[in-house]
Amino acid sequence: MPEPAAPRPGRRRLIWIGALALTAVAALVLWRALHRPAPLQFQTASVDRGAVVARVTATGVLSAVTTVQVGSQVSGRIARLLADWNDTVKKGALIAEIDPALFEANVEQGKANVLAGEGQLKQAEANLLAARRVYDRDRPLRASNLIAQQDLDTAETNLQAAEAAVIAARGQLAQAKAQLSQAQVNLTYTKILSPIDGTVVSRSVDVGQTVAASLQAPTIFTIAGDLRKMQVDTSVAEADVGKLAAGMDATFAVDAFPDERFKGVIRQIRNAPQTQQNVVTYDAVIDVQNPDLKLRPGMTANVTVVYADRENVLRVPNAALRFRPPPEMLPAGGGRSTGGNRGGAQGATRGGSRTSTPATGGAPPATTRTVWVLRDQHPGPVQVTAGVSDGTLSEIASGPLQEGDQVITGVETGARPATPSAPPGGPARRPF
């Protein structure tokens, strides 16, 4: 049999080149497969329907509607105390007395000065009568040229001096009466009366203690008005003060009764700012009824004010409104997103018949936001109008969203390892 012919050198070279090319292509495909980024892993949440309650929380202090610090207008030693802590007092009731001995002596001295002044006035009036008589007698005598002109001038001067003395005596008498009146008023100030109906919440002195009213009236009692009507002075941050208004309902809790909620109504929001550590707050005054006298002045109140309450509305997590897509989610060149367009059209058809509850009260105006919706594993942007928020969930006032849609709240990106890991206990595997 004839032997097969050996392959020519040119054909052998082509075979080797083809084998190397196939090997290079396989290596390239394998390398690209091993270094291809892992697919995006989306974190999603479902659009549901429910209530969104927007609240403002703040801390305040309970106090009586009217609180009066009762002091002393005169200095002296406390002789009697007729009221004590937690006593209920009536307006005009005697609650304390300062030793009146010194003030009674001043009154008696004032009376004596008045009597002396009256006597000086009568004496001055008598001198005036005598001087007038002399002048009236000398004037016709001078007309008859029976006395010298100097005698008439002297009589006239004496008359004018007597009239001035009467005026001075009257002034001294009025001054003595004023001093007597002042002494009598100071004597009445030794009896300290309650200025209002209320409850004594503090007493600052004891019997025998001396109070000095030189520069300002020393405080003896602090009396709170009717404790059945109280108020909470709440410090509201400037970011939240625009959401509140007079007449809104408020609830609060105190540490003494942690399981009980008390109700109140905002009476006013005061315009005076209070700045502490560069934080500006405003005082929202809340009226509170306290029929059982459970609440006490000075208690710390944790206040909650509901400024918007939406029932049965579409809602999404706030994380979906804050989500910003990574660059690999955006179409090349800023073009359109197929999934987003399809999702928007479908959502517009389904959501067109839904009506949203209009914002009322202190709710902030709705704002247009962008959320990313995952439909058929394709993410796409959707324009919605966000309403009120409770800090976790936000109302969707309008937009092409439907209950059950999956909104993207986050995304995880990663890459596959460059080479497959070796099995435990064995040598590393070559890529090819």
Long-range contacts (C-beta under 8 A, 24 or more apart in sequence): 23-432, 26-432, 27-431, 27-432, 30-431, 30-432, 31-431, 34-416, 34-417, 34-418, 34-419, 34-420, 34-431, 35-415, 35-416, 35-418, 36-416, 37-328, 37-413, 37-414, 37-415, 37-416, 38-413, 38-414, 38-415, 38-416, 40-326, 40-328, 40-329, 40-411, 40-412, 40-413, 41-411, 41-412, 41-413, 41-414, 42-374, 42-379, 42-408, 42-410, 42-411, 43-408, 43-409, 43-410, 43-411, 43-412, 44-374, 44-406, 44-407, 44-408, 44-409, 45-316, 45-317, 45-319, 45-320, 45-406, 45-407, 45-409, 46-404, 46-405, 46-406, 46-407, 47-314, 47-315, 47-316, 47-396, 47-401, 47-402, 47-403, 47-404, 47-405, 47-406, 47-407, 48-314, 48-315, 48-403, 48-404, 49-312, 49-313, 49-314, 49-315, 49-403, 50-312, 50-313, 50-315, 50-393, 51-309, 51-310, 51-311, 51-312, 51-313, 52-308, 52-309, 52-310, 52-313, 52-315, 52-387, 52-388, 52-389, 52-390, 52-393, 52-394, 52-395, 53-306, 53-308, 53-309, 53-310, 53-390, 54-243, 54-306, 54-307, 54-308, 54-309, 54-363, 54-388, 54-389, 54-390, 55-304, 55-305, 55-306, 55-307, 55-390, 56-236, 56-240, 56-243, 56-244, 56-304, 56-305, 56-307, 57-302, 57-303, 57-304, 57-305, 58-234, 58-235, 58-236, 58-237, 58-240, 58-284, 58-303, 58-305, 59-234, 59-235, 59-300, 59-301, 59-302, 59-303, 60-232, 60-233, 60-234, 60-235, 60-252, 60-284, 60-286, 60-300, 60-301, 60-303, 61-232, 61-233, 61-298, 61-299, 61-300, 61-301, 62-230, 62-231, 62-232, 62-254, 62-288, 62-295, 62-296, 62-297, 62-298, 62-299, 62-300, 62-301, 63-224, 63-230, 63-231, 63-232, 63-233, 63-297, 63-298, 64-198, 64-201, 64-224, 64-225, 64-226, 64-227, 64-229, 64-230, 64-231, 64-297, 65-225, 65-226, 65-229, 65-230, 65-231, 65-287, 66-196, 66-198, 66-224, 66-225, 66-226, 67-201, 67-222, 67-223, 67-224, 67-225, 67-297, 68-195, 68-196, 68-198, 68-222, 68-223, 68-225, 69-219, 69-221, 69-222, 70-95, 70-192, 70-194, 70-195, 70-219, 70-220, 70-221, 70-222, 70-223, 71-213, 71-216, 71-217, 71-218, 71-219, 71-220, 72-96, 72-98, 72-189, 72-192, 72-211, 72-213, 72-217, 72-218, 72-220, 73-189, 73-213, 73-217, 74-98, 74-103, 74-186, 74-189, 74-190, 74-213, 75-210, 75-211, 75-212, 75-213, 75-214, 76-102, 76-103, 76-190, 76-210, 76-211, 77-208, 77-209, 77-210, 78-205, 78-206, 78-207, 78-208, 78-209, 78-210, 78-211, 78-220, 79-207, 80-207, 81-203, 81-205, 81-206, 81-207, 83-194, 83-200, 83-203, 83-221, 84-200, 84-203, 85-200, 85-201, 85-202, 85-203, 86-199, 86-200, 86-201, 87-199, 87-200, 88-198, 88-199, 88-200, 89-194, 89-197, 89-198, 89-199, 89-200, 89-223, 90-194, 90-197, 91-194, 91-195, 91-196, 91-197, 92-193, 92-194, 93-193, 93-194, 94-191, 94-192, 94-193, 95-192, 95-193, 95-194, 95-200, 95-221, 96-192, 96-205, 96-220, 96-221, 97-190, 97-191, 97-192, 98-189, 98-190, 98-191, 98-192, 98-211, 99-190, 100-187, 100-190, 103-183, 103-186, 103-187, 103-190, 104-187, 106-183, 106-186, 106-187, 107-180, 107-183, 107-184, 107-187, 109-183, 110-176, 110-179, 110-180, 110-181, 110-182, 110-183, 110-184, 111-180, 113-176, 113-179, 113-180, 114-173, 114-176, 114-177, 114-180, 116-176, 117-169, 117-172, 117-173, 117-174, 117-175, 117-176, 117-177, 118-173, 120-169, 120-172, 120-173, 121-166, 121-169, 121-170, 121-172, 121-173, 123-169, 124-162, 124-165, 124-166, 124-168, 124-169, 125-166, 125-169, 127-162, 127-165, 128-159, 128-162, 128-163, 128-165, 128-166, 130-162, 131-155, 131-158, 131-159, 131-161, 131-162, 132-159, 132-162, 134-158, 134-159, 135-159, 192-220, 192-221, 194-223, 195-223, 196-223, 196-225, 197-225, 197-226, 198-223, 198-224, 198-225, 198-226, 198-227, 199-223, 199-224, 199-227, 201-297, 224-297, 227-290, 227-293, 227-295, 227-296, 227-297, 228-289, 228-290, 228-291, 228-293, 229-287, 229-288, 229-289, 229-290, 230-287, 230-288, 230-290, 230-295, 230-297, 231-267, 231-285, 231-286, 231-287, 231-288, 232-264, 232-285, 232-286, 232-288, 232-301, 232-303, 233-283, 233-284, 233-285, 234-283, 234-284, 234-285, 234-286, 234-301, 234-303, 235-274, 235-281, 235-282, 235-283, 236-269, 236-281, 236-282, 236-283, 236-284, 237-279, 237-280, 237-281, 238-273, 238-280, 238-281, 238-282, 241-269, 241-282, 241-284, 242-362, 242-364, 243-307, 243-362, 243-363, 243-364, 244-269, 244-284, 244-305, 244-307, 244-362, 245-269, 245-361, 245-362, 248-305, 248-306, 248-307, 248-361, 248-362, 249-305, 249-306, 250-286, 250-303, 250-304, 250-305, 251-303, 251-304, 251-305, 252-286, 252-288, 252-301, 252-302, 252-303, 252-304, 253-301, 253-302, 254-295, 254-299, 254-300, 254-301, 254-302, 255-299, 255-300, 256-294, 256-296, 256-299, 257-294, 262-288, 262-295, 262-301, 263-288, 263-289, 264-288, 264-289, 266-305, 307-361, 307-362, 307-363, 308-359, 308-360, 308-361, 308-362, 308-363, 308-387, 308-388, 310-357, 310-387, 310-388, 310-395, 311-357, 313-356, 313-357, 313-387, 313-395, 313-396, 313-397, 314-354, 314-395, 314-396, 314-401, 314-403, 315-393, 315-394, 315-395, 315-396, 316-371, 316-384, 316-393, 316-394, 316-396, 316-401, 316-407, 317-392, 317-393, 317-394, 317-407, 317-409, 318-389, 318-391, 318-392, 318-393, 318-394, 319-409, 319-410, 320-371, 320-372, 320-407, 320-408, 320-409, 321-369, 321-371, 321-386, 321-394, 323-371, 323-372, 323-408, 323-409, 323-410, 325-372, 325-379, 325-381, 325-408, 325-411, 326-411, 326-413, 328-413, 329-372, 329-379, 329-411, 337-378, 337-379, 337-380, 337-381, 338-378, 338-380, 339-374, 339-375, 339-376, 339-378, 339-379, 339-380, 340-372, 340-373, 340-378, 340-379, 340-380, 340-381, 340-382, 341-380, 342-375, 342-376, 342-378, 342-380, 343-373, 343-375, 343-378, 343-380, 343-382, 343-400, 344-380, 344-381, 344-382, 344-383, 344-400, 345-400, 346-375, 346-400, 347-373, 347-382, 347-399, 347-400, 347-401, 347-402, 347-405, 348-400, 350-400, 350-402, 351-398, 351-399, 351-400, 351-401, 351-402, 354-398, 356-385, 356-387, 356-395, 356-396, 356-397, 356-398, 357-387, 357-397, 359-387, 359-388, 359-397, 363-387, 363-388, 364-388, 366-397, 366-398, 371-401, 371-407, 371-408, 372-407, 372-408, 373-401, 373-405, 373-406, 373-407, 373-408, 374-406, 374-407, 374-408, 375-405, 375-406, 379-408
